[in-house]
Amino acid sequence: MKYVIFVKEAIRKFWKRAHINQILILLLSIAILVGLGYFAWLASSANVESLKQGLAQATVIYDKDDQEASKISANRMEGVSIEEVPDHLQNAIIAIEDHRFKEHNGFDVKGITRAFFKNLKAGEITAGGSTITQQLTKVALLSHERTYQRKIEELFLAIEIEKTYTKSEILEMYMNQIYFGSGAWGVQNASRKYFGKDVQDITLSEAAMLAGIINRPSALDPYKNLQGALDRRDVVLGQMKKYDMISEDEYEAAIQETITIRDKGGDPLKGKYPFYVDAVINEAINLYGLTQDELLTKGYKIYTQLDQGMQEGLEEVYKKDHLFPKSSDGTLAQSGAILIDPSNGGIRALVGGRGEHTFRGYNRATQLTAQPGSVMKPLAVYTPALEAGYDPYSLLKDEKTSFNGYTPSNYNHRYLGEVPMYQAVEDSLNVPAVWLLNEIGLNTGVDAVKRFGLPVQDDDKYLSLALGGTKTGYSPKQLAEAYSAFANGGERVQSHLITKIVGPTGKVIVEAKPKKTKVIKEETANKMTSMLLNVVESGTGSKAKINGHTIAGKTGSTQLPFKDITNGTKDQWFVGYTPNIVGAIWLGYDYTDREHYLPGSSGSTIVPIFREIMQTGLNFVDHKNFEIKSINDELEEKRIEEERKRQEELEKQKERENFFKNSKEKLDEKIEKEMKKWKEKLDKGKGNLKKIEEKLKEQFDNWRGE
């Protein structure tokens, strides 16, 4: 114990004698100064003079050959001068976002201090305390991450911007750049999007609503949350009154004003291929963590797997209204389609719907969650059955059967007793599929579906999975990726649009590395393809045939919830592929009812649309047919071989018959010749006998005369 006290006392005397406290304080001060110096240098080196030009940079989309394909429209940057923005909108923005904007030099010490203690209490970065200048800095020059480092960078850059631009210029850039939700950037676009009028014509109440949206543009979008937007408007008006920007009478009048929402904003994606560009933006946000503002305001270059020829061809097919079913009231039957390169998972083309496009709206090619119907059979049943030892010629039971209360039926209510697997696939028979899944085991089928990249929930784990009976639902993108394993020797490559993203400085900030998964053996994939070729050659997908090309595929459909309507379906699917392209298409109504459903079967409705898609798409890939033979070809080869053997047997039999016939003829001829010889000998013998008889008679007569 005395030794410990002695050591502590020695350390204390050394610490005091060596001035360690002063040294630590000095080092900390130096570190702070160096850090501040670094951020000051960083800010001073930023080219804030070109900020206005930088804000106007478009995001460029490049195709698979690195050719420019599309741009995010400069429509979002068609700003207005500050003279065109009414004072009550300028004041509304200042009141709610930065009421000391005209007083500070880029940052507000009070605001930062308030935000710091709020964050300290929360234990994380929840409040920014950013001024309008700092927000402009964030939008134009920095990422959107919430860290103290970014806040310090933001502060120093804001100071540099304040040195370079006037308050009016800063506010003008901010109002023209900020995002207001629903695809509207800047006050002019937002005014037209929400009120159907130019910004100079909006009222005080409308101006307060716009200003209120800035803080949470998605949550306070008036089209999605009008009451929330109105409540926020009232807060803004309260702030304006608090800072003497409006009078009590103006406040009361604005509170009582009824706001009418009217959209004349147009589409911010004026460029080519809007559905593809939508999907690119979604992938960048969801997969790589970028924000919409970053993608659309910082001049990124996004390189993709797009094939412009395929995309244009696909879009042309979707303009042909006569291909799609029509409803009595004009409601569009909706659809989504996609084309994927199975060798690398690259999405070559997609269309997410019919009718007017909405920026980042519902994309049925990538976001749909619909039951897949019989498209699921090869994935959940027939492929794992092949792995378990069955083959395309194995006989499956086709009888009306109840599986613990679940009684599936064939679409035509006909049952053949037993059918070979290939026929069950070709004719899309339901009972053999359910029977086979029951035989190999439900868990075996579930495992196969997961290997194909499709999620399966506990609620999906029933024998109805064989027929696509899932609560999960899938998109054309997911099913095309799953089927790509058949076209790619059993390997599935993660489907993707983006190959890389390059920032405005030229730095590559994203580079795709799609995951590869060996799903099944190549032999199994080939066997499945041989059966799916039959579907197009002579089965339910026969209307997808294209001269000169071999296509494998599978139809699918789901039942209507109305038992009295027997000639119709809710969803229709077709997924098909060649060796170098996989296509998937869904058709249906967003809301199915007794007036809005698909007439007929998938074979007569969706399959011809798929044919049109593939016919255009195949023009942009090398012509390549399967080396694998369809079951029809195998059966034909067997028939030809059996016929050849039968002919050979007939020839041999004929030879034998000819041999026996010739042998008989030769024998008859020989016998005839021998008989002639014997006859001659007999005739000659008869002559000799007569002479002998005469001699004997003569001799006898002589004897009697004596």
Sequence and secondary structure as in RCSB ss.txt:
>XXXX:A:sequence
MKYVIFVKEAIRKFWKRAHINQILILLLSIAILVGLGYFAWLASSANVESLKQGLAQATVIYDKDDQEASKISAN
RMEGVSIEEVPDHLQNAIIAIEDHRFKEHNGFDVKGITRAFFKNLKAGEITAGGSTITQQLTKVALLSHERTYQR
KIEELFLAIEIEKTYTKSEILEMYMNQIYFGSGAWGVQNASRKYFGKDVQDITLSEAAMLAGIINRPSALDPYKN
LQGALDRRDVVLGQMKKYDMISEDEYEAAIQETITIRDKGGDPLKGKYPFYVDAVINEAINLYGLTQDELLTKGY
KIYTQLDQGMQEGLEEVYKKDHLFPKSSDGTLAQSGAILIDPSNGGIRALVGGRGEHTFRGYNRATQLTAQPGSV
MKPLAVYTPALEAGYDPYSLLKDEKTSFNGYTPSNYNHRYLGEVPMYQAVEDSLNVPAVWLLNEIGLNTGVDAVK
RFGLPVQDDDKYLSLALGGTKTGYSPKQLAEAYSAFANGGERVQSHLITKIVGPTGKVIVEAKPKKTKVIKEETA
NKMTSMLLNVVESGTGSKAKINGHTIAGKTGSTQLPFKDITNGTKDQWFVGYTPNIVGAIWLGYDYTDREHYLPG
SSGSTIVPIFREIMQTGLNFVDHKNFEIKSINDELEEKRIEEERKRQEELEKQKERENFFKNSKEKLDEKIEKEM
KKWKEKLDKGKGNLKKIEEKLKEQFDNWRGE
>XXXX:A:secstr
 HHHHHHHHHHHHHHHHTTHHHHHHHHHHHHHHHHHHHHHHHHHHS GGGHHHHHT   EEE TTS EEEE  GG
GG    GGGS HHHHHHHHHHH TTTTTSSS  HHHHHHHHHHHHHHTS       HHHHHHHHHHS     HHH
HHHHHHHHHHHHHHS HHHHHHHHHHH B STT BHHHHHHHHHHSS GGG  HHHHHHHHHHTTSTTTT TTT 
HHHHHHHHHHHHHHHHHTTSS HHHHHHHHH     B     S  SS HHHHHHHHHHHHHHH   HHHHHHS  
EEEE   HHHHHHHHHHHT GGGS   TT    EEEEEEE TTT BEEEEE  SSS  TT   TTTS  B  GGG
GHIIIIIHHHHHTT  TT EEEES   BTTB    TT    EEEEHHHHHHTT HHHHHHHHHHH HHHHHHHHH
HTT    GGG SGGGGGT  SS B HHHHHHHHHHHHTTTEEE  BSEEEEE TTS EEEE    EEE S HHHH
HHHHHHHHHHHHHSTTGGG  TT   EEEEEE   S TT  SEESEEEEEEEETTEEEEEEEE SS BTTB EES
 HHHHHHHHHHHHHHHHGGGS     SS  HHHHHHHHHHHHHHHHHHHHHHHHHHHHHHHHHHHHHHHHHHHHH
HHHHHHHHHHHHHHHHHHHHHHHHHHHHHH 
